[in-house]
Amino acid sequence: MGKLEGKIALTTGGNSGIGLATAKRFVSEGAYVFITGRREPELAAAVREFGRNVAGVQGDVTELGELDVLNARIEQ
């Protein structure tokens, strides 16, 4: 059992770089992770790379309206 078992995490910019590495670590510790990204192709590729415990949400977290969409998705 990982340290984050049963937890939900959000990683912005999770489709590449440090965000992707962070999301991978969270998943390896047992969390279900939502990752965000502005570009759909890169986001979809990142989600496929995980294979489990991850959901991708396309959007720009600098836009307040898109944060509402992200929040609603996580609350589902």
ABEGO torsion letter per residue (X at the ends): XBAABGBBBBBBGAABEAAAAAAAAAAAAGBBBBBBBABAAAAAAAAAAAGBGBBBBBEBAABAAAAAAAAAAAAX
